Amino acid sequence: MADILNLNRARKAKTKAGAKAQAVENRAKFGRTKGDKALEAARADKLKRELDGAKREE
């Protein structure tokens, strides 16, 4: 015979697992430190300055 399954408990467990997966994705996407953000901004600024400096004037 099959085990008895509490549907409310199963639904809540499924929701919690989905929330944990979403949290992992959000940490990867948005979980950068202030130093990481500053470093990325500095690199983008340097790249922009190099590209602007290499433009030819007509």
PyMOL Python script that loads the backbone (N, CA, C, O; Angstrom):
from pymol import cmd

cmd.read_pdbstr("""\
ATOM      1  N   MET A   1       0.822  -1.163   0.000  1.00  0.00           N
ATOM      2  CA  MET A   1       0.000   0.000   0.000  1.00  0.00           C
ATOM      3  C   MET A   1       0.882   1.248   0.000  1.00  0.00           C
ATOM      4  O   MET A   1       1.985   1.225   0.546  1.00  0.00           O
ATOM      5  N   ALA A   2       0.412   2.322  -0.599  1.00  0.00           N
ATOM      6  CA  ALA A   2       1.186   3.559  -0.727  1.00  0.00           C
ATOM      7  C   ALA A   2       1.179   4.335   0.581  1.00  0.00           C
ATOM      8  O   ALA A   2       0.279   4.186   1.408  1.00  0.00           O
ATOM      9  N   ASP A   3       2.197   5.164   0.750  1.00  0.00           N
ATOM     10  CA  ASP A   3       2.268   6.026   1.929  1.00  0.00           C
ATOM     11  C   ASP A   3       1.222   7.124   1.827  1.00  0.00           C
ATOM     12  O   ASP A   3       0.876   7.569   0.732  1.00  0.00           O
ATOM     13  N   ILE A   4       0.726   7.552   2.968  1.00  0.00           N
ATOM     14  CA  ILE A   4      -0.237   8.650   3.008  1.00  0.00           C
ATOM     15  C   ILE A   4       0.525   9.953   2.794  1.00  0.00           C
ATOM     16  O   ILE A   4       1.585  10.172   3.382  1.00  0.00           O
ATOM     17  N   LEU A   5      -0.027  10.804   1.950  1.00  0.00           N
ATOM     18  CA  LEU A   5       0.637  12.049   1.580  1.00  0.00           C
ATOM     19  C   LEU A   5      -0.252  13.222   1.965  1.00  0.00           C
ATOM     20  O   LEU A   5      -1.405  13.301   1.540  1.00  0.00           O
ATOM     21  N   ASN A   6       0.275  14.116   2.755  1.00  0.00           N
ATOM     22  CA  ASN A   6      -0.445  15.324   3.121  1.00  0.00           C
ATOM     23  C   ASN A   6      -0.264  16.326   1.983  1.00  0.00           C
ATOM     24  O   ASN A   6       0.847  16.804   1.755  1.00  0.00           O
ATOM     25  N   LEU A   7      -1.339  16.647   1.268  1.00  0.00           N
ATOM     26  CA  LEU A   7      -1.241  17.501   0.087  1.00  0.00           C
ATOM     27  C   LEU A   7      -0.843  18.933   0.443  1.00  0.00           C
ATOM     28  O   LEU A   7      -0.116  19.576  -0.315  1.00  0.00           O
ATOM     29  N   ASN A   8      -1.304  19.434   1.571  1.00  0.00           N
ATOM     30  CA  ASN A   8      -0.907  20.790   1.977  1.00  0.00           C
ATOM     31  C   ASN A   8       0.589  20.853   2.234  1.00  0.00           C
ATOM     32  O   ASN A   8       1.253  21.805   1.824  1.00  0.00           O
ATOM     33  N   ARG A   9       1.116  19.853   2.904  1.00  0.00           N
ATOM     34  CA  ARG A   9       2.551  19.824   3.201  1.00  0.00           C
ATOM     35  C   ARG A   9       3.352  19.686   1.898  1.00  0.00           C
ATOM     36  O   ARG A   9       4.402  20.312   1.754  1.00  0.00           O
ATOM     37  N   ALA A  10       2.871  18.878   0.959  1.00  0.00           N
ATOM     38  CA  ALA A  10       3.562  18.701  -0.316  1.00  0.00           C
ATOM     39  C   ALA A  10       3.540  20.007  -1.115  1.00  0.00           C
ATOM     40  O   ALA A  10       4.543  20.375  -1.727  1.00  0.00           O
ATOM     41  N   ARG A  11       2.414  20.700  -1.112  1.00  0.00           N
ATOM     42  CA  ARG A  11       2.301  21.969  -1.845  1.00  0.00           C
ATOM     43  C   ARG A  11       3.246  23.010  -1.253  1.00  0.00           C
ATOM     44  O   ARG A  11       3.933  23.721  -1.986  1.00  0.00           O
ATOM     45  N   LYS A  12       3.277  23.094   0.062  1.00  0.00           N
ATOM     46  CA  LYS A  12       4.153  24.061   0.717  1.00  0.00           C
ATOM     47  C   LYS A  12       5.625  23.733   0.468  1.00  0.00           C
ATOM     48  O   LYS A  12       6.436  24.642   0.288  1.00  0.00           O
ATOM     49  N   ALA A  13       5.974  22.469   0.457  1.00  0.00           N
ATOM     50  CA  ALA A  13       7.363  22.063   0.199  1.00  0.00           C
ATOM     51  C   ALA A  13       7.766  22.418  -1.230  1.00  0.00           C
ATOM     52  O   ALA A  13       8.894  22.846  -1.476  1.00  0.00           O
ATOM     53  N   LYS A  14       6.846  22.239  -2.162  1.00  0.00           N
ATOM     54  CA  LYS A  14       7.128  22.569  -3.565  1.00  0.00           C
ATOM     55  C   LYS A  14       7.333  24.075  -3.716  1.00  0.00           C
ATOM     56  O   LYS A  14       8.241  24.513  -4.423  1.00  0.00           O
ATOM     57  N   THR A  15       6.497  24.859  -3.058  1.00  0.00           N
ATOM     58  CA  THR A  15       6.625  26.313  -3.110  1.00  0.00           C
ATOM     59  C   THR A  15       7.946  26.763  -2.504  1.00  0.00           C
ATOM     60  O   THR A  15       8.620  27.639  -3.046  1.00  0.00           O
ATOM     61  N   LYS A  16       8.312  26.159  -1.376  1.00  0.00           N
ATOM     62  CA  LYS A  16       9.570  26.523  -0.705  1.00  0.00           C
ATOM     63  C   LYS A  16      10.775  26.173  -1.574  1.00  0.00           C
ATOM     64  O   LYS A  16      11.747  26.927  -1.618  1.00  0.00           O
ATOM     65  N   ALA A  17      10.716  25.036  -2.264  1.00  0.00           N
ATOM     66  CA  ALA A  17      11.822  24.642  -3.145  1.00  0.00           C
ATOM     67  C   ALA A  17      11.951  25.625  -4.308  1.00  0.00           C
ATOM     68  O   ALA A  17      13.061  25.977  -4.708  1.00  0.00           O
ATOM     69  N   GLY A  18      10.824  26.064  -4.844  1.00  0.00           N
ATOM     70  CA  GLY A  18      10.854  27.049  -5.925  1.00  0.00           C
ATOM     71  C   GLY A  18      11.421  28.374  -5.456  1.00  0.00           C
ATOM     72  O   GLY A  18      12.173  29.023  -6.183  1.00  0.00           O
ATOM     73  N   ALA A  19      11.068  28.781  -4.245  1.00  0.00           N
ATOM     74  CA  ALA A  19      11.583  30.035  -3.696  1.00  0.00           C
ATOM     75  C   ALA A  19      13.092  29.951  -3.466  1.00  0.00           C
ATOM     76  O   ALA A  19      13.814  30.921  -3.696  1.00  0.00           O
ATOM     77  N   LYS A  20      13.563  28.793  -3.014  1.00  0.00           N
ATOM     78  CA  LYS A  20      15.007  28.626  -2.811  1.00  0.00           C
ATOM     79  C   LYS A  20      15.756  28.696  -4.134  1.00  0.00           C
ATOM     80  O   LYS A  20      16.835  29.285  -4.208  1.00  0.00           O
ATOM     81  N   ALA A  21      15.191  28.096  -5.182  1.00  0.00           N
ATOM     82  CA  ALA A  21      15.830  28.142  -6.499  1.00  0.00           C
ATOM     83  C   ALA A  21      15.881  29.581  -7.007  1.00  0.00           C
ATOM     84  O   ALA A  21      16.888  30.005  -7.574  1.00  0.00           O
ATOM     85  N   GLN A  22      14.807  30.325  -6.807  1.00  0.00           N
ATOM     86  CA  GLN A  22      14.768  31.728  -7.227  1.00  0.00           C
ATOM     87  C   GLN A  22      15.784  32.548  -6.438  1.00  0.00           C
ATOM     88  O   GLN A  22      16.417  33.446  -6.994  1.00  0.00           O
ATOM     89  N   ALA A  23      15.947  32.254  -5.161  1.00  0.00           N
ATOM     90  CA  ALA A  23      16.913  32.965  -4.335  1.00  0.00           C
ATOM     91  C   ALA A  23      18.338  32.722  -4.821  1.00  0.00           C
ATOM     92  O   ALA A  23      19.159  33.639  -4.826  1.00  0.00           O
ATOM     93  N   VAL A  24      18.630  31.505  -5.224  1.00  0.00           N
ATOM     94  CA  VAL A  24      19.960  31.189  -5.753  1.00  0.00           C
ATOM     95  C   VAL A  24      20.224  31.998  -7.023  1.00  0.00           C
ATOM     96  O   VAL A  24      21.310  32.552  -7.197  1.00  0.00           O
ATOM     97  N   GLU A  25      19.228  32.062  -7.907  1.00  0.00           N
ATOM     98  CA  GLU A  25      19.384  32.839  -9.140  1.00  0.00           C
ATOM     99  C   GLU A  25      19.592  34.322  -8.825  1.00  0.00           C
ATOM    100  O   GLU A  25      20.440  34.976  -9.431  1.00  0.00           O
ATOM    101  N   ASN A  26      18.819  34.846  -7.880  1.00  0.00           N
ATOM    102  CA  ASN A  26      18.940  36.259  -7.531  1.00  0.00           C
ATOM    103  C   ASN A  26      20.288  36.573  -6.898  1.00  0.00           C
ATOM    104  O   ASN A  26      20.860  37.633  -7.151  1.00  0.00           O
ATOM    105  N   ARG A  27      20.802  35.658  -6.074  1.00  0.00           N
ATOM    106  CA  ARG A  27      22.125  35.889  -5.485  1.00  0.00           C
ATOM    107  C   ARG A  27      23.188  35.942  -6.569  1.00  0.00           C
ATOM    108  O   ARG A  27      24.119  36.743  -6.492  1.00  0.00           O
ATOM    109  N   ALA A  28      23.055  35.096  -7.571  1.00  0.00           N
ATOM    110  CA  ALA A  28      24.043  35.098  -8.653  1.00  0.00           C
ATOM    111  C   ALA A  28      23.919  36.366  -9.496  1.00  0.00           C
ATOM    112  O   ALA A  28      24.922  36.909  -9.958  1.00  0.00           O
ATOM    113  N   LYS A  29      22.703  36.829  -9.691  1.00  0.00           N
ATOM    114  CA  LYS A  29      22.473  37.975 -10.558  1.00  0.00           C
ATOM    115  C   LYS A  29      22.739  39.304  -9.868  1.00  0.00           C
ATOM    116  O   LYS A  29      23.379  40.183 -10.444  1.00  0.00           O
ATOM    117  N   PHE A  30      22.257  39.460  -8.644  1.00  0.00           N
ATOM    118  CA  PHE A  30      22.305  40.751  -7.970  1.00  0.00           C
ATOM    119  C   PHE A  30      23.245  40.788  -6.776  1.00  0.00           C
ATOM    120  O   PHE A  30      23.458  41.857  -6.204  1.00  0.00           O
ATOM    121  N   GLY A  31      23.799  39.681  -6.391  1.00  0.00           N
ATOM    122  CA  GLY A  31      24.577  39.614  -5.159  1.00  0.00           C
ATOM    123  C   GLY A  31      26.018  40.002  -5.325  1.00  0.00           C
ATOM    124  O   GLY A  31      26.912  39.251  -4.934  1.00  0.00           O
ATOM    125  N   ARG A  32      26.262  41.150  -5.893  1.00  0.00           N
ATOM    126  CA  ARG A  32      27.644  41.595  -6.061  1.00  0.00           C
ATOM    127  C   ARG A  32      27.993  42.595  -4.964  1.00  0.00           C
ATOM    128  O   ARG A  32      27.135  43.346  -4.501  1.00  0.00           O
ATOM    129  N   THR A  33      29.239  42.598  -4.560  1.00  0.00           N
ATOM    130  CA  THR A  33      29.678  43.525  -3.531  1.00  0.00           C
ATOM    131  C   THR A  33      29.879  44.908  -4.142  1.00  0.00           C
ATOM    132  O   THR A  33      29.919  45.067  -5.362  1.00  0.00           O
ATOM    133  N   LYS A  34      30.003  45.896  -3.273  1.00  0.00           N
ATOM    134  CA  LYS A  34      30.217  47.268  -3.723  1.00  0.00           C
ATOM    135  C   LYS A  34      31.530  47.374  -4.508  1.00  0.00           C
ATOM    136  O   LYS A  34      31.620  48.115  -5.487  1.00  0.00           O
ATOM    137  N   GLY A  35      32.533  46.633  -4.070  1.00  0.00           N
ATOM    138  CA  GLY A  35      33.819  46.629  -4.768  1.00  0.00           C
ATOM    139  C   GLY A  35      33.707  46.047  -6.168  1.00  0.00           C
ATOM    140  O   GLY A  35      34.317  46.555  -7.109  1.00  0.00           O
ATOM    141  N   ASP A  36      32.928  44.983  -6.301  1.00  0.00           N
ATOM    142  CA  ASP A  36      32.731  44.381  -7.624  1.00  0.00           C
ATOM    143  C   ASP A  36      32.045  45.358  -8.567  1.00  0.00           C
ATOM    144  O   ASP A  36      32.425  45.480  -9.732  1.00  0.00           O
ATOM    145  N   LYS A  37      31.028  46.055  -8.057  1.00  0.00           N
ATOM    146  CA  LYS A  37      30.308  47.030  -8.872  1.00  0.00           C
ATOM    147  C   LYS A  37      31.223  48.182  -9.275  1.00  0.00           C
ATOM    148  O   LYS A  37      31.188  48.638 -10.418  1.00  0.00           O
ATOM    149  N   ALA A  38      32.035  48.646  -8.343  1.00  0.00           N
ATOM    150  CA  ALA A  38      32.953  49.752  -8.639  1.00  0.00           C
ATOM    151  C   ALA A  38      34.004  49.326  -9.662  1.00  0.00           C
ATOM    152  O   ALA A  38      34.354  50.097 -10.555  1.00  0.00           O
ATOM    153  N   LEU A  39      34.501  48.109  -9.533  1.00  0.00           N
ATOM    154  CA  LEU A  39      35.494  47.608 -10.480  1.00  0.00           C
ATOM    155  C   LEU A  39      34.899  47.505 -11.879  1.00  0.00           C
ATOM    156  O   LEU A  39      35.543  47.893 -12.854  1.00  0.00           O
ATOM    157  N   GLU A  40      33.685  46.991 -11.988  1.00  0.00           N
ATOM    158  CA  GLU A  40      33.036  46.878 -13.292  1.00  0.00           C
ATOM    159  C   GLU A  40      32.782  48.261 -13.896  1.00  0.00           C
ATOM    160  O   GLU A  40      32.954  48.447 -15.101  1.00  0.00           O
ATOM    161  N   ALA A  41      32.376  49.228 -13.078  1.00  0.00           N
ATOM    162  CA  ALA A  41      32.141  50.589 -13.565  1.00  0.00           C
ATOM    163  C   ALA A  41      33.439  51.222 -14.042  1.00  0.00           C
ATOM    164  O   ALA A  41      33.452  51.918 -15.057  1.00  0.00           O
ATOM    165  N   ALA A  42      34.534  50.988 -13.319  1.00  0.00           N
ATOM    166  CA  ALA A  42      35.832  51.542 -13.706  1.00  0.00           C
ATOM    167  C   ALA A  42      36.305  50.935 -15.025  1.00  0.00           C
ATOM    168  O   ALA A  42      36.844  51.639 -15.879  1.00  0.00           O
ATOM    169  N   ARG A  43      36.106  49.641 -15.187  1.00  0.00           N
ATOM    170  CA  ARG A  43      36.495  49.005 -16.444  1.00  0.00           C
ATOM    171  C   ARG A  43      35.679  49.531 -17.613  1.00  0.00           C
ATOM    172  O   ARG A  43      36.221  49.771 -18.691  1.00  0.00           O
ATOM    173  N   ALA A  44      34.375  49.714 -17.407  1.00  0.00           N
ATOM    174  CA  ALA A  44      33.515  50.239 -18.469  1.00  0.00           C
ATOM    175  C   ALA A  44      33.912  51.664 -18.814  1.00  0.00           C
ATOM    176  O   ALA A  44      33.921  52.038 -19.987  1.00  0.00           O
ATOM    177  N   ASP A  45      34.242  52.471 -17.797  1.00  0.00           N
ATOM    178  CA  ASP A  45      34.654  53.850 -18.040  1.00  0.00           C
ATOM    179  C   ASP A  45      35.964  53.895 -18.820  1.00  0.00           C
ATOM    180  O   ASP A  45      36.112  54.703 -19.737  1.00  0.00           O
ATOM    181  N   LYS A  46      36.906  53.039 -18.465  1.00  0.00           N
ATOM    182  CA  LYS A  46      38.191  52.995 -19.163  1.00  0.00           C
ATOM    183  C   LYS A  46      37.998  52.583 -20.616  1.00  0.00           C
ATOM    184  O   LYS A  46      38.604  53.161 -21.518  1.00  0.00           O
ATOM    185  N   LEU A  47      37.154  51.584 -20.838  1.00  0.00           N
ATOM    186  CA  LEU A  47      36.878  51.140 -22.203  1.00  0.00           C
ATOM    187  C   LEU A  47      36.239  52.257 -23.022  1.00  0.00           C
ATOM    188  O   LEU A  47      36.577  52.447 -24.190  1.00  0.00           O
ATOM    189  N   LYS A  48      35.315  52.994 -22.410  1.00  0.00           N
ATOM    190  CA  LYS A  48      34.652  54.108 -23.106  1.00  0.00           C
ATOM    191  C   LYS A  48      35.660  55.192 -23.455  1.00  0.00           C
ATOM    192  O   LYS A  48      35.626  55.728 -24.563  1.00  0.00           O
ATOM    193  N   ARG A  49      36.565  55.529 -22.522  1.00  0.00           N
ATOM    194  CA  ARG A  49      37.586  56.542 -22.794  1.00  0.00           C
ATOM    195  C   ARG A  49      38.519  56.096 -23.911  1.00  0.00           C
ATOM    196  O   ARG A  49      38.895  56.906 -24.759  1.00  0.00           O
ATOM    197  N   GLU A  50      38.899  54.824 -23.926  1.00  0.00           N
ATOM    198  CA  GLU A  50      39.786  54.314 -24.975  1.00  0.00           C
ATOM    199  C   GLU A  50      39.113  54.363 -26.328  1.00  0.00           C
ATOM    200  O   GLU A  50      39.743  54.723 -27.323  1.00  0.00           O
ATOM    201  N   LEU A  51      37.836  54.005 -26.381  1.00  0.00           N
ATOM    202  CA  LEU A  51      37.116  54.054 -27.651  1.00  0.00           C
ATOM    203  C   LEU A  51      36.929  55.483 -28.126  1.00  0.00           C
ATOM    204  O   LEU A  51      37.078  55.768 -29.315  1.00  0.00           O
ATOM    205  N   ASP A  52      36.603  56.387 -27.207  1.00  0.00           N
ATOM    206  CA  ASP A  52      36.436  57.795 -27.592  1.00  0.00           C
ATOM    207  C   ASP A  52      37.753  58.389 -28.050  1.00  0.00           C
ATOM    208  O   ASP A  52      37.766  59.233 -28.946  1.00  0.00           O
ATOM    209  N   GLY A  53      38.861  57.969 -27.454  1.00  0.00           N
ATOM    210  CA  GLY A  53      40.171  58.469 -27.840  1.00  0.00           C
ATOM    211  C   GLY A  53      40.623  57.941 -29.190  1.00  0.00           C
ATOM    212  O   GLY A  53      41.482  58.549 -29.829  1.00  0.00           O
ATOM    213  N   ALA A  54      40.076  56.845 -29.631  1.00  0.00           N
ATOM    214  CA  ALA A  54      40.484  56.251 -30.903  1.00  0.00           C
ATOM    215  C   ALA A  54      39.610  56.715 -32.056  1.00  0.00           C
ATOM    216  O   ALA A  54      39.857  56.330 -33.199  1.00  0.00           O
ATOM    217  N   LYS A  55      38.592  57.534 -31.793  1.00  0.00           N
ATOM    218  CA  LYS A  55      37.716  58.001 -32.863  1.00  0.00           C
ATOM    219  C   LYS A  55      38.467  58.976 -33.760  1.00  0.00           C
ATOM    220  O   LYS A  55      39.324  59.735 -33.307  1.00  0.00           O
ATOM    221  N   ARG A  56      38.128  58.936 -35.026  1.00  0.00           N
ATOM    222  CA  ARG A  56      38.728  59.868 -35.973  1.00  0.00           C
ATOM    223  C   ARG A  56      37.795  61.054 -36.154  1.00  0.00           C
ATOM    224  O   ARG A  56      36.574  60.903 -36.209  1.00  0.00           O
ATOM    225  N   GLU A  57      38.386  62.223 -36.246  1.00  0.00           N
ATOM    226  CA  GLU A  57      37.608  63.431 -36.496  1.00  0.00           C
ATOM    227  C   GLU A  57      37.566  63.662 -38.007  1.00  0.00           C
ATOM    228  O   GLU A  57      38.558  63.463 -38.708  1.00  0.00           O
ATOM    229  N   GLU A  58      36.419  64.079 -38.481  1.00  0.00           N
ATOM    230  CA  GLU A  58      36.296  64.330 -39.929  1.00  0.00           C
ATOM    231  C   GLU A  58      36.489  65.775 -40.264  1.00  0.00           C
ATOM    232  O   GLU A  58      36.417  66.153 -41.433  1.00  0.00           O
TER     233      GLU A  58
END
""", "prot")
cmd.dss("prot")
cmd.show_as("cartoon", "prot")
cmd.util.cbc("prot")
cmd.orient("prot")
